[in-house]
Amino acid sequence: MGLFSKKNDEVSFNDAMEQRRTIYNLESTISIDDSELEELIAHAVKHVPSAFNSQSTRIVLLLNDKNEKFWENTKEILKETMGPDRDFEPTRQKIDNFKHSYGTILYYEDKDVITGLQEKMPNFYDNFEIWSNQTNAMHQYAIWTALATKGIGASLQHYNPIVDEATANEFNIPKTWKLVAQMPFGNVREEAGEKDIKPVEPRFLIKR
């Protein structure tokens, strides 16, 4: 059973799931160096499963001025989209908070891979879009949870599709990649509050 017993592995994984929380207030530092960060993300990309082993998820890691540029662009787009008649200050504060994180992970799906599978297996045509989103979500959760084990906080944001074109142009993203989510991360500046967890029983049925 390797270096750890099965029981200890289960406890460790359970602890990791509990540590993963939505953290909005982040620091501009992290507890690990960039090489370990890159290895952590690459490990998820390599081992997270996908339907028919499609491996359709794509990841872009933004650090330093690239991270700041993404959120500055997002802020400008949101300000223009909201228009002059709405109070932009709460949005500005929220985006600036993300801008001052250590980095941001962009989650994409490669449409060419999905289209290829749809053409190859037309009986599952509609399913491949669903399975693609599920695959991306697993990458999000795996990386988010892995970051939490290092004491690094993160949140999941969805400013797509309004930022898609500007982001693709700014960072030379392939046209076939579809932006799914954005994850700013950094050391935790302010812990998450108590989480309201509903009883498990109505949500978990056992049939024997």
MDTraj code that builds the backbone (N, CA, C; nanometers):
import mdtraj as md
import numpy as np

residues = "MET GLY LEU PHE SER LYS LYS ASN ASP GLU VAL SER PHE ASN ASP ALA MET GLU GLN ARG ARG THR ILE TYR ASN LEU GLU SER THR ILE SER ILE ASP ASP SER GLU LEU GLU GLU LEU ILE ALA HIS ALA VAL LYS HIS VAL PRO SER ALA PHE ASN SER GLN SER THR ARG ILE VAL LEU LEU LEU ASN ASP LYS ASN GLU LYS PHE TRP GLU ASN THR LYS GLU ILE LEU LYS GLU THR MET GLY PRO ASP ARG ASP PHE GLU PRO THR ARG GLN LYS ILE ASP ASN PHE LYS HIS SER TYR GLY THR ILE LEU TYR TYR GLU ASP LYS ASP VAL ILE THR GLY LEU GLN GLU LYS MET PRO ASN PHE TYR ASP ASN PHE GLU ILE TRP SER ASN GLN THR ASN ALA MET HIS GLN TYR ALA ILE TRP THR ALA LEU ALA THR LYS GLY ILE GLY ALA SER LEU GLN HIS TYR ASN PRO ILE VAL ASP GLU ALA THR ALA ASN GLU PHE ASN ILE PRO LYS THR TRP LYS LEU VAL ALA GLN MET PRO PHE GLY ASN VAL ARG GLU GLU ALA GLY GLU LYS ASP ILE LYS PRO VAL GLU PRO ARG PHE LEU ILE LYS ARG".split()
xyz = np.array([
    [0.0819, -0.1207, 0.0000],
    [0.0000, 0.0000, 0.0000],
    [0.0855, 0.1261, 0.0000],
    [0.2144, 0.1139, -0.0256],
    [0.2977, 0.2319, -0.0390],
    [0.3438, 0.2870, 0.0950],
    [0.3808, 0.4156, 0.0953],
    [0.4362, 0.4784, 0.2149],
    [0.3319, 0.4995, 0.3234],
    [0.2054, 0.5121, 0.2835],
    [0.0998, 0.5395, 0.3796],
    [-0.0011, 0.4254, 0.3795],
    [-0.0606, 0.4021, 0.4944],
    [-0.1695, 0.3059, 0.4987],
    [-0.2916, 0.3655, 0.4310],
    [-0.3834, 0.2788, 0.3904],
    [-0.5056, 0.3251, 0.3262],
    [-0.5816, 0.4193, 0.4181],
    [-0.5866, 0.3852, 0.5475],
    [-0.6599, 0.4675, 0.6436],
    [-0.6012, 0.6076, 0.6504],
    [-0.4685, 0.6186, 0.6585],
    [-0.4044, 0.7494, 0.6668],
    [-0.4245, 0.8295, 0.5399],
    [-0.4222, 0.7620, 0.4238],
    [-0.4479, 0.8305, 0.2978],
    [-0.5860, 0.8935, 0.2988],
    [-0.6852, 0.8207, 0.3480],
    [-0.8226, 0.8689, 0.3504],
    [-0.8354, 0.9892, 0.4427],
    [-0.7719, 0.9827, 0.5574],
    [-0.7765, 1.0950, 0.6506],
    [-0.7107, 1.2174, 0.5879],
    [-0.5974, 1.1985, 0.5248],
    [-0.5262, 1.3091, 0.4618],
    [-0.6113, 1.3739, 0.3526],
    [-0.6775, 1.2937, 0.2727],
    [-0.7611, 1.3477, 0.1661],
    [-0.8816, 1.4212, 0.2238],
    [-0.9412, 1.3656, 0.3288],
    [-1.0535, 1.4323, 0.3942],
    [-1.0127, 1.5678, 0.4512],
    [-0.8960, 1.5728, 0.5126],
    [-0.8465, 1.6997, 0.5655],
    [-0.8272, 1.8021, 0.4538],
    [-0.7730, 1.7550, 0.3414],
    [-0.7507, 1.8448, 0.2279],
    [-0.8824, 1.9016, 0.1764],
    [-0.9858, 1.8191, 0.1698],
    [-1.1158, 1.8677, 0.1237],
    [-1.1715, 1.9740, 0.2184],
    [-1.1502, 1.9554, 0.3485],
    [-1.1993, 2.0523, 0.4457],
    [-1.1204, 2.1835, 0.4403],
    [-0.9923, 2.1743, 0.4103],
    [-0.9082, 2.2941, 0.4045],
    [-0.9427, 2.3825, 0.2850],
    [-0.9931, 2.3221, 0.1779],
    [-1.0256, 2.4001, 0.0594],
    [-1.1511, 2.4836, 0.0837],
    [-1.1332, 2.6132, 0.0862],
    [-1.2440, 2.7059, 0.1037],
    [-1.2311, 2.8187, 0.0015],
    [-1.3391, 2.8911, -0.0178],
    [-1.3343, 3.0090, -0.1036],
    [-1.2734, 3.1241, -0.0242],
    [-1.1571, 3.1701, -0.0674],
    [-1.0855, 3.2778, 0.0014],
    [-1.0753, 3.3974, -0.0935],
    [-1.1348, 3.5087, -0.0544],
    [-1.1312, 3.6285, -0.1376],
    [-1.0158, 3.7215, -0.1010],
    [-0.9822, 3.7267, 0.0282],
    [-0.8781, 3.8188, 0.0736],
    [-0.7437, 3.7475, 0.0739],
    [-0.6646, 3.7791, -0.0282],
    [-0.5401, 3.7075, -0.0533],
    [-0.4195, 3.7999, -0.0412],
    [-0.3062, 3.7401, -0.0102],
    [-0.1801, 3.8139, -0.0084],
    [-0.1087, 3.7982, -0.1422],
    [-0.0113, 3.8814, -0.1655],
    [0.0644, 3.8766, -0.2912],
    [0.1856, 3.7848, -0.2799],
    [0.1828, 3.6949, -0.1809],
    [0.2901, 3.5974, -0.1615],
    [0.2272, 3.4587, -0.1499],
    [0.3090, 3.3553, -0.1665],
    [0.2651, 3.2189, -0.1412],
    [0.3724, 3.1443, -0.0633],
    [0.3335, 3.0328, -0.0040],
    [0.4203, 2.9590, 0.0873],
    [0.5187, 2.8676, 0.0157],
    [0.5077, 2.8561, -0.1172],
    [0.5975, 2.7694, -0.1938],
    [0.6621, 2.8520, -0.3052],
    [0.7698, 2.7989, -0.3631],
    [0.8322, 2.8726, -0.4736],
    [0.7624, 2.8391, -0.6048],
    [0.7963, 2.9126, -0.7087],
    [0.7264, 2.8968, -0.8365],
    [0.7439, 2.7589, -0.8970],
    [0.8595, 2.6987, -0.8777],
    [0.8825, 2.5666, -0.9354],
    [0.7901, 2.4628, -0.8727],
    [0.7681, 2.4721, -0.7418],
    [0.6764, 2.3789, -0.6754],
    [0.5326, 2.4068, -0.7176],
    [0.5005, 2.5353, -0.7341],
    [0.3671, 2.5721, -0.7820],
    [0.3404, 2.5131, -0.9202],
    [0.4370, 2.5281, -1.0084],
    [0.4213, 2.4757, -1.1447],
    [0.4092, 2.3232, -1.1435],
    [0.4850, 2.2590, -1.0560],
    [0.4801, 2.1141, -1.0460],
    [0.3444, 2.0684, -0.9938],
    [0.2893, 2.1421, -0.8979],
    [0.1591, 2.1095, -0.8413],
    [0.0507, 2.1143, -0.9487],
    [0.0530, 2.2193, -1.0302],
    [-0.0475, 2.2338, -1.1361],
    [-0.0265, 2.1281, -1.2443],
    [0.0980, 2.1063, -1.2834],
    [0.1280, 2.0082, -1.3872],
    [0.0849, 1.8684, -1.3451],
    [0.0990, 1.8374, -1.2172],
    [0.0585, 1.7058, -1.1671],
    [-0.0915, 1.6854, -1.1860],
    [-0.1703, 1.7895, -1.1590],
    [-0.3153, 1.7806, -1.1798],
    [-0.3477, 1.7650, -1.3278],
    [-0.2827, 1.8431, -1.4113],
    [-0.3072, 1.8350, -1.5557],
    [-0.2774, 1.6937, -1.6068],
    [-0.1754, 1.6331, -1.5506],
    [-0.1345, 1.5001, -1.5950],
    [-0.2282, 1.3902, -1.5464],
    [-0.2830, 1.4037, -1.4245],
    [-0.3506, 1.2904, -1.3622],
    [-0.5014, 1.3051, -1.3463],
    [-0.5572, 1.4224, -1.3623],
    [-0.7029, 1.4356, -1.3518],
    [-0.7680, 1.3644, -1.4704],
    [-0.8699, 1.2835, -1.4465],
    [-0.9306, 1.2061, -1.5555],
    [-1.0161, 1.2915, -1.6485],
    [-1.0413, 1.2369, -1.7670],
    [-1.1274, 1.3034, -1.8656],
    [-1.2007, 1.1973, -1.9464],
    [-1.3175, 1.2329, -1.9981],
    [-1.3977, 1.1383, -2.0749],
    [-1.3218, 1.0914, -2.1986],
    [-1.3165, 0.9607, -2.2190],
    [-1.2453, 0.9003, -2.3320],
    [-1.0979, 0.9435, -2.3342],
    [-1.0453, 0.9775, -2.2164],
    [-0.9068, 1.0244, -2.2057],
    [-0.8802, 1.1395, -2.3031],
    [-0.9780, 1.2288, -2.3151],
    [-0.9685, 1.3385, -2.4131],
    [-0.8599, 1.4386, -2.3787],
    [-0.8327, 1.4561, -2.2475],
    [-0.7297, 1.5513, -2.2027],
    [-0.7522, 1.6881, -2.2685],
    [-0.8755, 1.7359, -2.2604],
    [-0.9140, 1.8588, -2.3308],
    [-0.8889, 1.9865, -2.2517],
    [-0.8617, 1.9743, -2.1227],
    [-0.8421, 2.0938, -2.0399],
    [-0.7068, 2.1575, -2.0674],
    [-0.7069, 2.2898, -2.0695],
    [-0.5850, 2.3680, -2.0881],
    [-0.5732, 2.4682, -1.9730],
    [-0.4512, 2.4891, -1.9263],
    [-0.4270, 2.5776, -1.8119],
    [-0.3289, 2.6875, -1.8518],
    [-0.3588, 2.8101, -1.8094],
    [-0.2655, 2.9219, -1.8260],
    [-0.2401, 2.9805, -1.6874],
    [-0.1152, 2.9855, -1.6482],
    [-0.0757, 3.0406, -1.5180],
    [-0.0221, 3.1823, -1.5381],
    [-0.0881, 3.2787, -1.4743],
    [-0.0474, 3.4190, -1.4849],
    [0.0195, 3.4626, -1.3553],
    [0.1422, 3.5128, -1.3662],
    [0.2176, 3.5599, -1.2511],
    [0.2692, 3.7007, -1.2754],
    [0.3039, 3.7693, -1.1650],
    [0.3683, 3.9003, -1.1724],
    [0.2849, 4.0006, -1.2525],
    [0.3472, 4.0694, -1.3475],
    [0.2747, 4.1724, -1.4218],
    [0.1666, 4.1133, -1.5114],
    [0.1787, 3.9857, -1.5497],
    [0.0747, 3.9216, -1.6315],
    [-0.0540, 3.9069, -1.5503],
    [-0.0394, 3.8720, -1.4233],
    [-0.1549, 3.8625, -1.3351],
    [-0.2216, 3.9993, -1.3195],
    [-0.1416, 4.1011, -1.2948],
    [-0.1957, 4.2359, -1.2783],
    [-0.2631, 4.2847, -1.4058],
    [-0.2037, 4.2526, -1.5197],
    [-0.2595, 4.2970, -1.6477],
    [-0.3945, 4.2326, -1.6734],
    [-0.4084, 4.1047, -1.6409],
    [-0.5367, 4.0378, -1.6626],
    [-0.6476, 4.1064, -1.5851],
    [-0.6229, 4.1357, -1.4579],
    [-0.7281, 4.1956, -1.3763],
    [-0.7502, 4.3425, -1.4102],
    [-0.6470, 4.4103, -1.4550],
    [-0.6650, 4.5489, -1.5000],
    [-0.7527, 4.5512, -1.6249],
    [-0.7262, 4.4606, -1.7169],
    [-0.8103, 4.4499, -1.8371],
    [-0.9548, 4.4161, -1.7994],
    [-0.9697, 4.3227, -1.7048],
    [-1.1034, 4.2828, -1.6604],
    [-1.1777, 4.4016, -1.6005],
    [-1.1067, 4.4790, -1.5218],
    [-1.1689, 4.5964, -1.4585],
    [-1.2161, 4.6972, -1.5623],
    [-1.1333, 4.7224, -1.6623],
    [-1.1700, 4.8172, -1.7673],
    [-1.2914, 4.7687, -1.8463],
    [-1.2947, 4.6389, -1.8754],
    [-1.4070, 4.5824, -1.9511],
    [-1.5358, 4.5898, -1.8693],
    [-1.5273, 4.5569, -1.7402],
    [-1.6449, 4.5622, -1.6545],
    [-1.6976, 4.7048, -1.6398],
    [-1.6061, 4.7998, -1.6269],
    [-1.6472, 4.9395, -1.6135],
    [-1.7221, 4.9862, -1.7372],
    [-1.6718, 4.9476, -1.8534],
    [-1.7379, 4.9852, -1.9782],
    [-1.8723, 4.9131, -1.9920],
    [-1.8763, 4.7867, -1.9526],
    [-1.9993, 4.7089, -1.9639],
    [-2.1085, 4.7599, -1.8706],
    [-2.0708, 4.7959, -1.7491],
    [-2.1682, 4.8431, -1.6508],
    [-2.2228, 4.9809, -1.6849],
    [-2.1417, 5.0630, -1.7498],
    [-2.1874, 5.1955, -1.7882],
    [-2.1760, 5.2977, -1.6764],
    [-2.1945, 5.4259, -1.7082],
    [-2.1720, 5.5340, -1.6113],
    [-2.2815, 5.5478, -1.5065],
    [-2.3950, 5.4827, -1.5259],
    [-2.5084, 5.5011, -1.4352],
    [-2.5044, 5.4085, -1.3134],
    [-2.4106, 5.3163, -1.3096],
    [-2.4023, 5.2233, -1.1975],
    [-2.2791, 5.2515, -1.1136],
    [-2.2908, 5.2269, -0.9833],
    [-2.1795, 5.2490, -0.8910],
    [-2.0733, 5.1424, -0.9153],
    [-1.9591, 5.1834, -0.9647],
    [-1.8533, 5.0884, -1.0003],
    [-1.7586, 5.0602, -0.8837],
    [-1.7647, 5.1376, -0.7766],
    [-1.6661, 5.1273, -0.6693],
    [-1.6593, 4.9886, -0.6058],
    [-1.7720, 4.9225, -0.5709],
    [-1.7608, 4.7869, -0.5133],
    [-1.6932, 4.6881, -0.6086],
    [-1.7233, 4.7009, -0.7380],
    [-1.6601, 4.6130, -0.8366],
    [-1.5118, 4.6424, -0.8477],
    [-1.4767, 4.7706, -0.8472],
    [-1.3354, 4.8088, -0.8550],
    [-1.2566, 4.7495, -0.7383],
    [-1.3121, 4.7593, -0.6177],
    [-1.2449, 4.7058, -0.4994],
    [-1.2273, 4.5544, -0.5095],
    [-1.3306, 4.4873, -0.5585],
    [-1.3245, 4.3417, -0.5719],
    [-1.2165, 4.2999, -0.6709],
    [-1.2128, 4.3663, -0.7855],
    [-1.1143, 4.3321, -0.8883],
    [-0.9730, 4.3675, -0.8431],
    [-0.9568, 4.4804, -0.7773],
    [-0.8244, 4.5192, -0.7275],
    [-0.7735, 4.4184, -0.6246],
    [-0.8648, 4.3600, -0.5484],
    [-0.8261, 4.2568, -0.4526],
    [-0.7675, 4.1354, -0.5255],
    [-0.8313, 4.0951, -0.6344],
    [-0.7781, 3.9851, -0.7156],
    [-0.6459, 4.0251, -0.7817],
    [-0.6379, 4.1489, -0.8247],
    [-0.5185, 4.1985, -0.8932],
    [-0.3960, 4.1902, -0.8027],
    [-0.4149, 4.2062, -0.6731],
    [-0.3030, 4.2052, -0.5792],
    [-0.2793, 4.0669, -0.5175],
    [-0.3374, 3.9643, -0.5794],
    [-0.3065, 3.8265, -0.5388],
    [-0.1703, 3.7874, -0.5958],
    [-0.1245, 3.6663, -0.5622],
    [0.0053, 3.6227, -0.6144],
    [-0.0027, 3.5882, -0.7620],
    [-0.1126, 3.5286, -0.8022],
    [-0.1269, 3.4881, -0.9424],
    [-0.2696, 3.4460, -0.9708],
    [-0.2941, 3.4114, -1.0956],
    [-0.4262, 3.3664, -1.1380],
    [-0.4108, 3.2496, -1.2343],
    [-0.4946, 3.1487, -1.2158],
    [-0.4977, 3.0341, -1.3057],
    [-0.6197, 3.0476, -1.3954],
    [-0.5968, 3.0436, -1.5260],
    [-0.7055, 3.0464, -1.6230],
    [-0.7322, 2.9039, -1.6692],
    [-0.8584, 2.8645, -1.6654],
    [-0.8992, 2.7301, -1.7052],
    [-0.9686, 2.7364, -1.8413],
    [-0.9185, 2.6575, -1.9346],
    [-0.9721, 2.6539, -2.0703],
    [-1.0105, 2.5115, -2.1088],
    [-1.0950, 2.5011, -2.2133],
    [-1.1202, 2.3747, -2.2807],
    [-1.0884, 2.3930, -2.4291],
    [-1.0176, 2.2965, -2.4865],
    [-0.9800, 2.3029, -2.6273],
    [-1.0957, 2.2524, -2.7135],
    [-1.1611, 2.3428, -2.7840],
    [-1.2782, 2.3075, -2.8649],
    [-1.2434, 2.2114, -2.9774],
    [-1.1205, 2.2158, -3.0285],
    [-1.0799, 2.1232, -3.1346],
    [-1.0870, 1.9784, -3.0873],
    [-1.0461, 1.9550, -2.9631],
    [-1.0509, 1.8193, -2.9083],
    [-1.1955, 1.7725, -2.8975],
    [-1.2819, 1.8595, -2.8483],
    [-1.4232, 1.8238, -2.8302],
    [-1.4903, 1.7997, -2.9648],
    [-1.4641, 1.8892, -3.0602],
    [-1.5223, 1.8732, -3.1936],
    [-1.4765, 1.7433, -3.2583],
    [-1.3497, 1.7092, -3.2414],
    [-1.2969, 1.5856, -3.2973],
    [-1.3676, 1.4625, -3.2420],
    [-1.3951, 1.4634, -3.1116],
    [-1.4657, 1.3518, -3.0509],
    [-1.6113, 1.3466, -3.0969],
    [-1.6732, 1.4641, -3.1132],
    [-1.8117, 1.4687, -3.1615],
    [-1.8230, 1.4111, -3.3013],
    [-1.7252, 1.4408, -3.3846],
    [-1.7263, 1.3876, -3.5212],
    [-1.6975, 1.2381, -3.5230],
    [-1.6126, 1.1943, -3.4336],
    [-1.5741, 1.0537, -3.4281],
    [-1.6858, 0.9677, -3.3703],
    [-1.7578, 1.0211, -3.2721],
    [-1.8638, 0.9465, -3.2038],
    [-1.9915, 1.0297, -3.1973],
    [-2.0604, 1.0466, -3.3088],
    [-2.1776, 1.1348, -3.3150],
    [-2.2918, 1.0926, -3.2229],
    [-2.2976, 0.9669, -3.1844],
    [-2.4033, 0.9226, -3.0926],
    [-2.3933, 0.9912, -2.9560],
    [-2.2737, 1.0378, -2.9228],
    [-2.2507, 1.1063, -2.7952],
    [-2.2300, 1.2564, -2.8150],
    [-2.2738, 1.3087, -2.9282],
    [-2.2415, 1.4467, -2.9685],
    [-2.2669, 1.5468, -2.8559],
    [-2.3881, 1.5508, -2.8034],
    [-2.4216, 1.6502, -2.7004],
    [-2.3494, 1.6236, -2.5691],
    [-2.3193, 1.4978, -2.5434],
    [-2.2548, 1.4622, -2.4168],
    [-2.1140, 1.5178, -2.4045],
    [-2.0447, 1.5317, -2.5171],
    [-1.9045, 1.5724, -2.5080],
    [-1.8883, 1.7129, -2.4509],
    [-1.9821, 1.8030, -2.4745],
    [-1.9770, 1.9355, -2.4131],
    [-1.9951, 1.9227, -2.2620],
    [-2.0889, 1.8383, -2.2215],
    [-2.1135, 1.8165, -2.0782],
    [-1.9909, 1.7554, -2.0126],
    [-1.9379, 1.6506, -2.0753],
    [-1.8213, 1.5841, -2.0183],
    [-1.6999, 1.6766, -2.0137],
    [-1.6892, 1.7640, -2.1122],
    [-1.5798, 1.8606, -2.1138],
    [-1.5862, 1.9526, -1.9923],
    [-1.7065, 2.0022, -1.9613],
    [-1.7236, 2.0887, -1.8447],
    [-1.6938, 2.0131, -1.7157],
    [-1.7320, 1.8865, -1.7113],
    [-1.7039, 1.8056, -1.5932],
    [-1.5530, 1.7870, -1.5755],
    [-1.4845, 1.7617, -1.6848],
    [-1.3393, 1.7464, -1.6799],
    [-1.2721, 1.8736, -1.6294],
    [-1.3173, 1.9875, -1.6804],
    [-1.2593, 2.1147, -1.6372],
    [-1.2846, 2.1375, -1.4891],
    [-1.4058, 2.1059, -1.4450],
    [-1.4389, 2.1236, -1.3033],
    [-1.3499, 2.0368, -1.2140],
    [-1.3189, 1.9157, -1.2590],
    [-1.2305, 1.8293, -1.1804],
    [-1.0909, 1.8897, -1.1696],
    [-1.0430, 1.9504, -1.2775],
    [-0.9132, 2.0183, -1.2720],
    [-0.9176, 2.1344, -1.1726],
    [-1.0251, 2.2105, -1.1774],
    [-1.0405, 2.3230, -1.0859],
    [-1.0344, 2.2751, -0.9409],
    [-1.1111, 2.1718, -0.9120],
    [-1.1180, 2.1225, -0.7744],
    [-0.9852, 2.0621, -0.7296],
    [-0.9213, 1.9867, -0.8167],
    [-0.7947, 1.9222, -0.7806],
    [-0.6873, 2.0265, -0.7496],
    [-0.6771, 2.1266, -0.8353],
    [-0.5746, 2.2295, -0.8144],
    [-0.6079, 2.3150, -0.6933],
    [-0.7332, 2.3505, -0.6795],
    [-0.7792, 2.4301, -0.5646],
    [-0.7475, 2.3590, -0.4336],
    [-0.7777, 2.2294, -0.4283],
    [-0.7536, 2.1517, -0.3073],
    [-0.6046, 2.1344, -0.2819],
    [-0.5286, 2.1127, -0.3878],
    [-0.3834, 2.1001, -0.3721],
    [-0.3222, 2.2292, -0.3189],
    [-0.3691, 2.3421, -0.3680],
    [-0.3211, 2.4706, -0.3160],
    [-0.3517, 2.4840, -0.1672],
    [-0.4716, 2.4410, -0.1281],
    [-0.5122, 2.4517, 0.0122],
    [-0.4200, 2.3729, 0.1040],
    [-0.3690, 2.2583, 0.0571],
    [-0.2783, 2.1786, 0.1402],
    [-0.1470, 2.2505, 0.1661],
    [-0.1178, 2.3531, 0.0858],
    [0.0032, 2.4335, 0.1046],
    [-0.0264, 2.5639, 0.1784],
    [-0.1500, 2.5771, 0.2258],
    [-0.1879, 2.7000, 0.2956],
    [-0.2176, 2.8154, 0.2027],
    [-0.2395, 2.7850, 0.0754],
    [-0.2648, 2.8890, -0.0250],
    [-0.4152, 2.8973, -0.0500],
    [-0.4698, 3.0167, -0.0404],
    [-0.6120, 3.0373, -0.0623],
    [-0.6416, 3.0696, -0.2070],
    [-0.7669, 3.0494, -0.2466],
    [-0.8081, 3.0778, -0.3842],
    [-0.9591, 3.0930, -0.3886],
    [-1.0068, 3.1495, -0.4983],
    [-1.1505, 3.1536, -0.5251],
    [-1.1702, 3.1291, -0.6735],
    [-1.2911, 3.0923, -0.7096],
    [-1.3224, 3.0636, -0.8491],
    [-1.4106, 3.1746, -0.9042],
    [-1.3657, 3.2361, -1.0135],
    [-1.4368, 3.3482, -1.0739],
    [-1.4774, 3.3142, -1.2172],
    [-1.5810, 3.3836, -1.2644],
    [-1.6328, 3.3575, -1.3997],
    [-1.6641, 3.4899, -1.4690],
    [-1.5602, 3.5549, -1.5190],
    [-1.5787, 3.6793, -1.5943],
    [-1.5820, 3.6534, -1.7454],
    [-1.5782, 3.5282, -1.7819],
    [-1.6020, 3.4900, -1.9203],
    [-1.7526, 3.4957, -1.9453],
    [-1.8000, 3.5269, -2.0644],
    [-1.7213, 3.5441, -2.1875],
    [-1.6765, 3.6876, -2.2156],
    [-1.7092, 3.7828, -2.1258],
    [-1.6821, 3.9231, -2.1619],
    [-1.5326, 3.9547, -2.1672],
    [-1.4495, 3.8723, -2.1011],
    [-1.3054, 3.8989, -2.1036],
    [-1.2320, 3.8085, -2.2021],
    [-1.3035, 3.7201, -2.2697],
    [-1.2384, 3.6174, -2.3516],
    [-1.1497, 3.6761, -2.4608],
    [-1.2053, 3.7668, -2.5399],
    [-1.1320, 3.8191, -2.6554],
    [-1.0097, 3.8983, -2.6121],
    [-1.0271, 3.9860, -2.5144],
    [-0.9148, 4.0674, -2.4669],
    [-0.8052, 3.9799, -2.4076],
    [-0.8446, 3.8760, -2.3354],
    [-0.7467, 3.7853, -2.2741],
    [-0.6710, 3.7069, -2.3798],
    [-0.7433, 3.6581, -2.4795],
    [-0.6791, 3.5828, -2.5875],
    [-0.5780, 3.6685, -2.6618],
    [-0.6146, 3.7935, -2.6864],
    [-0.5244, 3.8847, -2.7577],
    [-0.4043, 3.9232, -2.6724],
    [-0.4282, 3.9469, -2.5448],
    [-0.3220, 3.9923, -2.4549],
    [-0.2157, 3.8855, -2.4329],
    [-0.2599, 3.7598, -2.4197],
    [-0.1678, 3.6527, -2.3824],
    [-0.1468, 3.5496, -2.4931],
    [-0.1904, 3.5828, -2.6131],
    [-0.1679, 3.4962, -2.7290],
    [-0.2229, 3.3557, -2.7056],
    [-0.3490, 3.3501, -2.6650],
    [-0.4166, 3.2234, -2.6389],
    [-0.4699, 3.1667, -2.7705],
    [-0.4516, 3.0378, -2.7967],
    [-0.5053, 2.9789, -2.9203],
    [-0.6551, 3.0029, -2.9346],
    [-0.6988, 3.0280, -3.0554],
    [-0.8386, 3.0604, -3.0822],
    [-0.9334, 2.9460, -3.0491],
    [-0.8818, 2.8233, -3.0492],
    [-0.9685, 2.7082, -3.0226],
    [-0.9911, 2.6845, -2.8729],
    [-0.9232, 2.7612, -2.7884],
    [-0.9386, 2.7438, -2.6446],
    [-1.0542, 2.8292, -2.5936],
    [-1.1452, 2.7678, -2.5194],
    [-1.2601, 2.8378, -2.4626],
    [-1.2375, 2.8597, -2.3131],
    [-1.2440, 2.9859, -2.2697],
    [-1.2224, 3.0189, -2.1292],
    [-1.3422, 2.9733, -2.0460],
    [-1.3126, 2.9039, -1.9353],
    [-1.4182, 2.8476, -1.8504],
    [-1.4229, 2.9160, -1.7137],
    [-1.3062, 2.9440, -1.6549],
    [-1.3037, 3.0008, -1.5202],
    [-1.1677, 3.0633, -1.4920],
    [-1.1655, 3.1469, -1.3873],
    [-1.0426, 3.2118, -1.3446],
    [-1.0270, 3.1915, -1.1942],
    [-0.9040, 3.1633, -1.1506],
    [-0.8797, 3.1338, -1.0095],
    [-0.7642, 3.2176, -0.9544],
    [-0.7930, 3.3338, -0.8954],
    [-0.6873, 3.4094, -0.8271],
    [-0.6456, 3.3365, -0.6989],
    [-0.5167, 3.3415, -0.6647],
    [-0.4688, 3.2678, -0.5484],
    [-0.3554, 3.3429, -0.4802],
    [-0.3335, 3.3100, -0.3549],
    [-0.2257, 3.3685, -0.2759],
    [-0.2370, 3.3199, -0.1326],
    [-0.1386, 3.3534, -0.0512],
    [-0.1505, 3.3193, 0.0903],
    [-0.2755, 3.3851, 0.1476],
    [-0.3315, 3.3217, 0.2486],
    [-0.4587, 3.3673, 0.3048],
    [-0.4370, 3.4906, 0.3926],
    [-0.5018, 3.6008, 0.3540],
    [-0.4962, 3.7236, 0.4346],
    [-0.6081, 3.7258, 0.5383],
    [-0.7211, 3.6700, 0.5014],
    [-0.8354, 3.6634, 0.5938],
    [-0.9068, 3.5310, 0.5725],
    [-0.9159, 3.4529, 0.6800],
    [-0.9770, 3.3202, 0.6705],
    [-1.1252, 3.3302, 0.6349],
    [-1.1763, 3.2257, 0.5719],
    [-1.3189, 3.2187, 0.5419],
    [-1.3982, 3.2021, 0.6707],
    [-1.5215, 3.2500, 0.6703],
    [-1.6066, 3.2372, 0.7875],
    [-1.6627, 3.0974, 0.8000],
    [-1.7455, 3.0782, 0.8993],
    [-1.8087, 2.9481, 0.9194],
    [-1.8956, 2.9135, 0.7986],
    [-1.8921, 2.7881, 0.7606],
    [-1.9669, 2.7422, 0.6440],
    [-2.0946, 2.6715, 0.6885],
    [-2.2052, 2.7123, 0.6315],
    [-2.3328, 2.6493, 0.6624],
    [-2.3444, 2.5195, 0.5823],
    [-2.3355, 2.4079, 0.6507],
    [-2.3424, 2.2774, 0.5845],
    [-2.4740, 2.2103, 0.6205],
    [-2.5535, 2.1845, 0.5212],
    [-2.6818, 2.1190, 0.5433],
    [-2.6603, 1.9726, 0.5798],
    [-2.7573, 1.9112, 0.6466],
    [-2.7441, 1.7690, 0.6830],
    [-2.7153, 1.6821, 0.5609],
    [-2.6315, 1.5839, 0.5803],
    [-2.5922, 1.4957, 0.4701],
    [-2.7063, 1.4030, 0.4286],
    [-2.7884, 1.3602, 0.5260],
    [-2.8852, 1.2530, 0.5022],
    [-2.9765, 1.2760, 0.3808],
    [-3.0377, 1.3940, 0.3654],
    [-3.1270, 1.4102, 0.2486],
    [-3.0527, 1.4083, 0.1159],
    [-2.9207, 1.4297, 0.1203],
    [-2.8427, 1.4400, -0.0029],
    [-2.7653, 1.3131, -0.0347],
    [-2.7689, 1.2166, 0.0550],
    [-2.6890, 1.0953, 0.0392],
    [-2.7768, 0.9752, 0.0718],
    [-2.8196, 0.9025, -0.0302],
    [-2.9065, 0.7879, -0.0114],
    [-2.8268, 0.6586, -0.0232],
    [-2.8588, 0.5651, 0.0617],
    [-2.7941, 0.4332, 0.0595],
    [-2.9010, 0.3287, 0.0352],
    [-2.8818, 0.2483, -0.0659],
    [-2.9752, 0.1409, -0.0984],
    [-2.9056, 0.0078, -0.0824],
    [-2.9599, -0.0775, 0.0028],
    [-2.8984, -0.2098, 0.0243],
    [-2.9984, -0.3180, -0.0156],
])
top = md.Topology()
chain = top.add_chain()
for i, resn in enumerate(residues, 1):
    res = top.add_residue(resn, chain, resSeq=i)
    for name in ("N", "CA", "C"):
        top.add_atom(name, md.element.get_by_symbol(name[0]), res)
traj = md.Trajectory(xyz[None], top)
